[in-house]
Amino acid sequence: MHDFNFFGGGWMMIFWWFLIIALIVIVVRALMGSTKQNANTPAETPMDILKRRYANGEIDKEEFEKRKKDLIS
């Protein structure tokens, strides 16, 4: 009845299944890889944020020292 000649026979069917599974694996790895990169980046500490804000001129020295003292204690 069916001899798998529609797409080139049984080998072609195996090729299509392999292709579908490979695409699924590639997509899953890409998604997992992007989350791993985000997980490996060190989180910015409150002191780092305070130093960055002072360096960018968002706060003055008085405000920096006050907040630094609050963070340390």
Summary of the structure (lengths in Angstrom):
residues: 73
radius of gyration: 28.2
end to end distance: 81.9
largest distance: 86.8
contacts: 132
relative contact order: 0.07
helix: 73%
strand: 0%
